[in-house]
Amino acid sequence: MKSCVRKIFEVLIRNRTELWCEHHLILDSHQFGLRRSRSTLDNLTILTSDILKTFAKEEVLCAFLDISAAYDNVLIPVLSEDLIRFKIPRALINSIIQLMSEKVLCLKPHPCYRTTFRRLPQGSNLSLLLYNICIHGWPAAFLKDQVSCLQYVGNIVLYISGSDSEEIVEEMYNGLKKLGEWLDSRGLQLSTSKFGSVWFLRKRYQNYFTRPRFRGNLIPSSPSFKF
């Protein structure tokens, strides 16, 4: 349990940091997770619109992904480097790092104390904003123009359109590979058990033999998926 004073302090730090990030365009435009004037409806509207625009002449492949235990695997030293790189005011950085690092855990029933410098705490007013900062810039790092993405916190959808299903699957494979490598470098991983893919076609749905893969595993394909 955190004290009321700490909770109020976290809200103040979050508000100041969020204002700075939004003003300086630090947060990715494809991230809609609990940001001001953004919602899941924006995600669905953009995805539906992009599919309909290409639906008449091309096929669309969507891969739905999930980042495993997103908050629990954020590396605080990496986050600290990001805050400095984005030139967030030093006073805010110092306050954030003091709040997030060197947490003492007490394991019961036999008291065992351990100090950790990893993870963002669940339920913290700061955690979501800091997570968004931590994953800033990943689409520009490896995605090509024909690969689009949307994200709501740890839920991601990559989608590609084209007239050749084999080429679409190849582009998706390359995008997933680079995404996995980029997340590995930041201590994050994709949860393969929550993967799913959907083809949008102008003909009756069929289970394509050209399903996308991630690290040797076929991504399940279905006629629908809950995003």
C-alpha positions as CSV (number, residue, x, y, z in Angstrom):
1,M,0.0,0.0,0.0
2,K,1.3,3.4,-0.9
3,S,0.8,6.5,1.2
4,C,-1.6,9.2,0.0
5,V,1.3,11.7,-0.1
6,R,3.1,9.5,-2.6
7,K,0.0,9.0,-4.7
8,I,-0.5,12.7,-5.0
9,F,3.1,13.2,-5.8
10,E,2.9,10.6,-8.6
11,V,-0.1,12.4,-10.1
12,L,1.8,15.7,-10.1
13,I,4.8,14.2,-11.7
14,R,2.7,12.4,-14.3
15,N,0.8,15.5,-15.2
16,R,4.0,17.5,-15.7
17,T,5.7,14.8,-17.7
18,E,2.7,14.0,-19.8
19,L,2.3,17.7,-20.7
20,W,6.0,17.9,-21.7
21,C,5.8,14.7,-23.8
22,E,2.6,15.7,-25.7
23,H,4.0,19.2,-26.3
24,H,7.3,17.9,-27.7
25,L,5.6,15.0,-29.7
26,I,7.6,12.3,-27.8
27,L,4.7,9.8,-27.6
28,D,4.1,7.8,-30.7
29,S,1.1,8.7,-32.8
30,H,0.0,5.1,-33.2
31,Q,-0.3,4.6,-29.4
32,F,-3.8,5.2,-28.1
33,G,-3.6,3.6,-24.7
34,L,-5.2,5.9,-22.1
35,R,-4.0,9.1,-23.6
36,R,-6.0,12.3,-23.6
37,S,-8.5,12.7,-26.5
38,R,-7.7,9.1,-27.6
39,S,-9.6,5.8,-27.2
40,T,-10.1,2.3,-28.4
41,L,-12.7,3.7,-30.8
42,D,-9.9,5.7,-32.6
43,N,-8.0,2.4,-33.0
44,L,-10.9,0.6,-34.5
45,T,-11.9,3.5,-36.8
46,I,-8.4,3.8,-38.2
47,L,-8.0,0.1,-38.7
48,T,-11.5,-0.3,-40.4
49,S,-10.9,2.7,-42.6
50,D,-7.5,1.5,-43.8
51,I,-8.9,-1.9,-44.6
52,L,-11.9,-0.6,-46.5
53,K,-9.6,1.8,-48.6
54,T,-7.6,-1.1,-49.9
55,F,-10.3,-3.8,-49.8
56,A,-11.6,-3.2,-53.3
57,K,-8.4,-4.2,-55.1
58,E,-6.1,-5.8,-52.6
59,E,-5.9,-8.3,-49.7
60,V,-5.2,-7.2,-46.1
61,L,-3.4,-9.3,-43.5
62,C,-3.6,-8.3,-39.8
63,A,-1.5,-9.8,-37.1
64,F,-2.7,-9.2,-33.6
65,L,0.0,-9.3,-30.9
66,D,0.4,-8.9,-27.2
67,I,3.5,-7.8,-25.2
68,S,4.0,-10.2,-22.3
69,A,3.9,-8.7,-18.8
70,A,4.7,-5.3,-20.3
71,Y,5.0,-3.4,-17.0
72,D,6.9,-6.2,-15.2
73,N,9.7,-6.3,-17.8
74,V,10.5,-2.7,-18.3
75,L,14.1,-2.1,-17.4
76,I,14.5,1.0,-15.3
77,P,18.1,1.8,-16.5
78,V,16.8,1.7,-20.1
79,L,13.9,3.9,-19.1
80,S,16.3,6.4,-17.5
81,E,18.3,6.6,-20.7
82,D,15.2,7.3,-22.7
83,L,14.1,10.1,-20.4
84,I,17.5,11.7,-20.8
85,R,17.5,11.2,-24.5
86,F,14.2,12.9,-24.9
87,K,15.5,15.9,-22.9
88,I,12.8,15.7,-20.2
89,P,13.7,18.2,-17.4
90,R,16.3,16.8,-15.0
91,A,14.1,17.5,-12.0
92,L,11.4,15.3,-13.4
93,I,13.8,12.5,-14.3
94,N,15.3,12.5,-10.8
95,S,11.9,12.3,-9.2
96,I,10.7,9.5,-11.6
97,I,13.8,7.3,-11.1
98,Q,13.6,7.7,-7.3
99,L,10.0,6.6,-7.4
100,M,10.5,3.7,-9.7
101,S,13.9,2.2,-8.8
102,E,15.3,0.3,-5.8
103,K,12.1,-1.3,-4.6
104,V,12.3,-3.6,-1.5
105,L,10.1,-6.7,-1.8
106,C,9.0,-8.8,1.2
107,L,8.1,-12.4,0.3
108,K,5.8,-14.3,2.7
109,P,5.0,-16.5,4.7
110,H,8.7,-16.7,5.5
111,P,10.0,-13.1,5.4
112,C,12.5,-12.8,2.7
113,Y,13.6,-9.3,1.5
114,R,14.9,-8.6,-2.0
115,T,15.8,-5.4,-3.8
116,T,14.8,-5.0,-7.4
117,F,15.6,-2.4,-10.0
118,R,13.2,-3.9,-12.6
119,R,9.5,-3.3,-13.5
120,L,6.9,-0.6,-13.3
121,P,4.5,-1.0,-10.5
122,Q,0.9,-2.0,-11.4
123,G,-1.6,0.6,-10.5
124,S,0.8,3.5,-10.4
125,N,-0.3,6.7,-11.9
126,L,3.1,6.9,-13.7
127,S,3.4,3.4,-15.1
128,L,1.4,3.8,-18.3
129,L,3.1,7.0,-19.3
130,L,6.5,5.6,-18.6
131,Y,5.7,2.5,-20.6
132,N,4.6,4.6,-23.5
133,I,7.9,6.5,-23.3
134,C,9.9,3.2,-23.1
135,I,8.4,1.9,-26.4
136,H,8.7,5.2,-28.2
137,G,10.0,5.0,-31.8
138,W,9.8,1.3,-32.5
139,P,7.7,1.5,-35.7
140,A,10.1,4.0,-37.3
141,A,13.0,1.7,-36.3
142,F,12.1,-1.1,-38.7
143,L,8.7,-0.9,-40.3
144,K,8.5,-0.2,-44.0
145,D,6.0,2.2,-45.5
146,Q,3.6,-0.6,-46.5
147,V,3.5,-2.0,-42.9
148,S,1.1,-0.1,-40.7
149,C,0.6,-0.5,-36.9
150,L,-1.7,0.5,-34.1
151,Q,-1.3,0.0,-30.4
152,Y,-3.4,0.2,-27.2
153,V,-1.0,-0.2,-24.3
154,G,0.5,-3.7,-24.8
155,N,-1.8,-4.8,-27.6
156,I,-0.5,-4.3,-31.1
157,V,-1.9,-4.9,-34.6
158,L,0.4,-4.9,-37.6
159,Y,-1.3,-4.9,-41.0
160,I,-0.2,-5.1,-44.6
161,S,-2.1,-4.8,-47.9
162,G,-1.2,-6.1,-51.3
163,S,-2.2,-8.2,-54.3
164,D,0.2,-11.1,-53.6
165,S,-0.4,-13.1,-50.5
166,E,3.1,-14.6,-50.5
167,E,4.7,-11.2,-50.5
168,I,2.4,-10.0,-47.8
169,V,3.3,-12.9,-45.5
170,E,7.0,-12.3,-46.2
171,E,6.7,-8.6,-45.3
172,M,4.8,-9.6,-42.2
173,Y,7.5,-12.1,-41.2
174,N,10.3,-9.5,-41.6
175,G,8.3,-7.0,-39.6
176,L,7.6,-9.5,-36.8
177,K,11.2,-10.6,-36.7
178,K,12.5,-7.0,-36.3
179,L,9.9,-6.2,-33.8
180,G,10.9,-9.2,-31.7
181,E,14.6,-8.2,-31.8
182,W,13.8,-4.6,-30.9
183,L,11.7,-5.7,-27.9
184,D,14.4,-8.1,-26.8
185,S,16.9,-5.2,-26.6
186,R,14.6,-3.5,-24.1
187,G,13.8,-6.5,-22.0
188,L,10.3,-7.0,-23.4
189,Q,8.8,-10.0,-25.2
190,L,5.8,-10.9,-27.3
191,S,3.3,-13.4,-25.8
192,T,3.0,-16.0,-28.6
193,S,0.0,-17.7,-26.9
194,K,-2.1,-14.6,-27.6
195,F,-1.2,-14.2,-31.2
196,G,-3.8,-14.2,-34.0
197,S,-4.1,-13.2,-37.6
198,V,-7.0,-12.4,-39.9
199,W,-7.1,-12.1,-43.7
200,F,-9.6,-9.6,-45.2
201,L,-10.6,-10.8,-48.7
202,R,-13.2,-10.2,-51.3
203,K,-14.1,-13.9,-51.3
204,R,-15.2,-16.5,-48.8
205,Y,-12.7,-16.9,-45.9
206,Q,-10.3,-19.7,-46.2
207,N,-7.5,-20.9,-44.0
208,Y,-4.4,-19.7,-46.0
209,F,-1.5,-22.0,-46.2
210,T,0.6,-18.9,-46.3
211,R,0.1,-18.0,-42.6
212,P,2.7,-15.7,-41.0
213,R,5.3,-17.0,-38.7
214,F,7.1,-15.7,-35.7
215,R,10.4,-17.4,-34.7
216,G,9.4,-20.7,-36.3
217,N,5.8,-20.8,-35.0
218,L,2.8,-20.4,-37.2
219,I,0.5,-17.6,-36.1
220,P,-3.1,-18.9,-35.8
221,S,-5.4,-17.7,-38.5
222,S,-9.1,-17.2,-38.0
223,P,-12.1,-15.3,-39.6
224,S,-12.3,-12.9,-36.6
225,F,-10.2,-11.7,-33.6
226,K,-11.0,-9.5,-30.6
227,F,-8.7,-6.5,-30.5
